[in-house]
Amino acid sequence: MKYRSRAIGFCLLVTLVSAIYVSAQDAETLRRAAIYEPLIIEAGARRGVDPHLLWTIAYLETRFRPDQVSAAGARGMMQFMPLTAKRFGLDDPHHPEAAIDAAARYLRKLQGMFNHRLDLVLAAYNSGEETVMAYRDGRRLLLSNGKVINPKGIKTGGVPPYRETYSYVNNGMELFLRLARRREDGNGTTFAHLKTPERINEEGPMEPLPREITQLKQGSIYIIDSTLRASSSSIYPQ
């Protein structure tokens, strides 16, 4: 099983190397990736999540660096915020095997939540599932500190109109499709098909990622459509 997993991981690596020009920096990233690919393959098979998606997230977030800590407080290779880590029982986000498994469980939840749309799964990993739902449904999110996400209640189809998120989604879709051109997983495991729309075009001015997104991902209490639904009550993100 270990041998088979390593062989599968090598397929992932070869797919990427064959698809892009490999600079010295890329080569170092791929060297780190090769270390963790067996864990990615095994977690994907265990949780029913395409390992190409897990690979894509690890690449986008930290280039496979387990020691990373972001300015917003996200930790580890898969960049878990403390609240999200707690939700998935992840005690140490810097532990690669545990973090990859938690990310696989989180991605499985996001796939179900967003009907297996790759663009929305990626957007939710970057800016939070509540933010994506707000822009998908045209709803406002009022945080406990009085700040509002999507104050005008606009609909974008789900991807929030933030430069960072648009870049994250477009880069993630391109990388995932590049990796997934070879589908042989070697052990008969099948994964839910992810819907992959074309590149998201920027329409209108893009905004920087607001501080409120970090506050929401850190566990701020919020109210959905507070001005439209008088009966709404405060809830914690689940």
C-alpha positions as CSV (number, residue, x, y, z in Angstrom):
1,M,0.0,0.0,0.0
2,K,2.8,2.4,0.9
3,Y,4.6,1.6,-2.3
4,R,1.5,2.1,-4.3
5,S,0.8,5.4,-2.7
6,R,4.3,6.6,-3.4
7,A,3.9,5.6,-7.0
8,I,0.7,7.5,-7.2
9,G,2.3,10.5,-5.7
10,F,5.1,10.4,-8.3
11,C,2.4,10.6,-10.9
12,L,1.1,13.8,-9.4
13,L,4.6,15.2,-9.4
14,V,5.4,14.1,-13.0
15,T,2.1,15.7,-14.2
16,L,3.1,19.1,-12.8
17,V,6.7,18.9,-13.9
18,S,5.6,18.1,-17.4
19,A,3.1,20.9,-17.5
20,I,5.2,23.9,-16.4
21,Y,8.7,25.3,-16.8
22,V,10.5,24.3,-13.5
23,S,12.6,27.1,-12.1
24,A,15.0,26.6,-9.2
25,Q,12.3,27.8,-6.8
26,D,9.7,25.5,-8.4
27,A,12.1,22.6,-8.1
28,E,12.5,23.2,-4.4
29,T,8.7,23.3,-4.0
30,L,8.3,20.1,-5.9
31,R,11.0,18.5,-3.7
32,R,8.9,19.4,-0.6
33,A,5.7,18.2,-2.3
34,A,7.2,14.8,-3.0
35,I,7.8,14.3,0.8
36,Y,4.1,14.9,1.6
37,E,2.4,13.4,-1.5
38,P,1.9,9.9,0.1
39,L,0.0,11.6,3.0
40,I,-2.0,13.6,0.5
41,I,-2.9,10.4,-1.5
42,E,-3.8,8.5,1.6
43,A,-5.9,11.3,3.2
44,G,-7.7,11.8,-0.1
45,A,-8.6,8.1,-0.4
46,R,-9.6,7.9,3.2
47,R,-11.9,10.9,3.1
48,G,-13.1,10.6,-0.5
49,V,-11.5,13.8,-1.7
50,D,-9.5,14.1,-4.9
51,P,-5.8,14.2,-3.9
52,H,-5.2,16.7,-6.8
53,L,-7.4,19.1,-4.8
54,L,-5.5,18.6,-1.6
55,W,-2.2,19.1,-3.5
56,T,-3.6,22.3,-5.0
57,I,-4.5,23.7,-1.6
58,A,-1.1,22.8,-0.1
59,Y,0.6,24.5,-3.1
60,L,-1.5,27.7,-3.0
61,E,-1.4,28.1,0.7
62,T,2.3,27.5,1.7
63,R,4.1,25.7,-1.1
64,F,4.1,22.7,1.2
65,R,5.7,24.4,4.2
66,P,4.4,23.0,7.5
67,D,6.1,25.7,9.6
68,Q,4.2,28.6,8.1
69,V,2.2,31.2,10.2
70,S,0.3,33.9,8.4
71,A,-0.1,37.5,9.6
72,A,-3.8,36.7,10.2
73,G,-2.9,33.7,12.4
74,A,-3.4,30.8,10.0
75,R,-1.0,28.0,10.8
76,G,0.7,25.0,9.1
77,M,0.9,23.7,5.6
78,M,-2.8,23.9,5.1
79,Q,-3.2,27.3,6.9
80,F,-5.8,26.5,9.4
81,M,-7.3,29.4,11.5
82,P,-7.7,28.4,15.1
83,L,-11.5,28.2,14.9
84,T,-11.4,26.0,11.8
85,A,-8.8,23.8,13.4
86,K,-11.0,23.3,16.5
87,R,-14.0,22.5,14.3
88,F,-12.1,19.6,12.8
89,G,-10.3,18.4,15.9
90,L,-6.9,19.5,14.7
91,D,-4.7,20.1,17.8
92,D,-1.5,20.9,16.0
93,P,-1.9,22.5,12.5
94,H,1.9,22.2,12.1
95,H,1.7,18.4,12.1
96,P,1.6,17.6,8.4
97,E,-0.3,14.3,8.5
98,A,-3.0,15.6,10.9
99,A,-3.3,18.9,9.0
100,I,-3.7,17.2,5.6
101,D,-6.4,14.8,7.0
102,A,-8.3,17.8,8.6
103,A,-8.1,19.7,5.3
104,A,-9.5,16.6,3.5
105,R,-12.4,16.6,5.9
106,Y,-12.9,20.3,5.5
107,L,-12.8,20.1,1.7
108,R,-15.3,17.2,1.7
109,K,-17.7,19.4,3.7
110,L,-17.2,22.3,1.3
111,Q,-17.8,20.1,-1.7
112,G,-21.2,19.1,-0.3
113,M,-22.0,22.6,0.7
114,F,-21.3,24.1,-2.8
115,N,-22.5,21.2,-5.0
116,H,-19.0,20.2,-6.0
117,R,-18.2,23.5,-7.7
118,L,-14.4,23.8,-7.7
119,D,-14.5,27.6,-7.9
120,L,-16.7,27.9,-4.8
121,V,-14.8,25.3,-2.9
122,L,-11.5,27.2,-3.5
123,A,-13.2,30.6,-2.7
124,A,-14.5,29.2,0.5
125,Y,-11.1,27.9,1.6
126,N,-9.7,31.3,1.0
127,S,-12.4,33.6,2.3
128,G,-14.7,31.4,4.4
129,E,-17.9,29.5,3.5
130,E,-20.1,32.1,5.0
131,T,-18.6,34.8,2.8
132,V,-19.2,32.7,-0.3
133,M,-22.8,32.0,0.7
134,A,-23.4,35.7,1.2
135,Y,-22.2,36.6,-2.3
136,R,-23.9,33.6,-3.9
137,D,-27.3,34.4,-2.3
138,G,-27.0,38.2,-2.2
139,R,-27.1,38.4,1.6
140,R,-25.4,40.7,4.1
141,L,-23.4,39.4,7.0
142,L,-23.4,41.7,10.1
143,L,-20.5,40.8,12.5
144,S,-20.7,41.3,16.2
145,N,-18.3,44.3,16.0
146,G,-20.7,46.1,13.7
147,K,-18.8,45.5,10.5
148,V,-20.7,44.2,7.4
149,I,-19.6,41.7,4.7
150,N,-21.4,42.3,1.4
151,P,-23.1,45.5,2.6
152,K,-25.0,46.0,-0.6
153,G,-26.2,42.5,-0.8
154,I,-24.9,41.9,-4.3
155,K,-24.7,38.6,-6.1
156,T,-21.6,37.4,-7.8
157,G,-22.4,33.7,-8.3
158,G,-20.5,33.0,-5.1
159,V,-16.9,34.1,-5.6
160,P,-16.4,37.2,-3.4
161,P,-15.2,40.3,-5.4
162,Y,-11.8,40.4,-3.7
163,R,-8.5,40.5,-5.7
164,E,-6.9,37.9,-3.5
165,T,-9.8,35.5,-3.8
166,Y,-10.2,35.8,-7.5
167,S,-6.5,35.2,-8.0
168,Y,-6.6,32.2,-5.6
169,V,-9.6,30.7,-7.4
170,N,-8.2,31.2,-10.9
171,N,-4.8,29.9,-10.0
172,G,-6.3,27.0,-8.1
173,M,-8.6,25.9,-11.0
174,E,-5.7,26.1,-13.5
175,L,-3.4,24.0,-11.3
176,F,-6.1,21.5,-10.4
177,L,-7.0,20.9,-14.1
178,R,-3.3,20.6,-15.0
179,L,-2.8,18.0,-12.3
180,A,-6.0,16.1,-13.0
181,R,-5.2,15.4,-16.7
182,R,-3.9,12.0,-15.5
183,R,-6.7,10.3,-13.6
184,E,-5.2,6.9,-12.9
185,D,-5.0,6.5,-9.2
186,G,-3.7,3.0,-9.3
187,N,-5.9,1.4,-6.6
188,G,-9.5,1.8,-8.0
189,T,-10.4,4.7,-5.8
190,T,-12.9,7.0,-7.3
191,F,-13.6,10.6,-6.2
192,A,-16.6,12.9,-6.6
193,H,-16.4,14.8,-9.8
194,L,-15.7,18.5,-9.3
195,K,-17.4,21.0,-11.6
196,T,-14.7,23.2,-13.1
197,P,-16.0,26.4,-14.8
198,E,-13.8,28.4,-17.1
199,R,-11.5,31.1,-15.7
200,I,-13.5,33.7,-13.7
201,N,-13.3,37.1,-15.4
202,E,-13.0,40.1,-13.3
203,E,-16.0,42.4,-13.8
204,G,-15.8,45.8,-12.3
205,P,-13.3,47.0,-9.6
206,M,-11.8,44.3,-7.3
207,E,-11.5,45.1,-3.6
208,P,-8.7,44.0,-1.3
209,L,-9.6,41.2,1.1
210,P,-11.3,43.0,4.0
211,R,-10.1,42.6,7.6
212,E,-13.7,41.5,8.4
213,I,-13.0,38.2,6.6
214,T,-10.3,37.4,9.0
215,Q,-12.6,38.3,11.9
216,L,-15.3,36.1,10.5
217,K,-12.9,33.2,10.1
218,Q,-11.6,33.7,13.6
219,G,-15.1,33.0,14.9
220,S,-16.9,36.3,15.1
221,I,-20.6,36.0,15.9
222,Y,-22.6,37.1,12.9
223,I,-26.2,37.7,11.8
224,I,-27.5,36.9,8.3
225,D,-29.5,39.6,6.5
226,S,-30.1,41.5,9.8
227,T,-31.9,44.4,8.1
228,L,-34.1,42.1,6.0
229,R,-34.9,39.4,8.6
230,A,-36.1,40.8,11.9
231,S,-36.3,37.3,13.3
232,S,-32.7,36.4,12.6
233,S,-30.6,35.5,15.6
234,S,-26.9,35.5,16.2
235,I,-25.2,32.2,15.4
236,Y,-21.7,30.8,15.5
237,P,-20.2,29.6,12.2
238,Q,-20.5,25.9,11.9
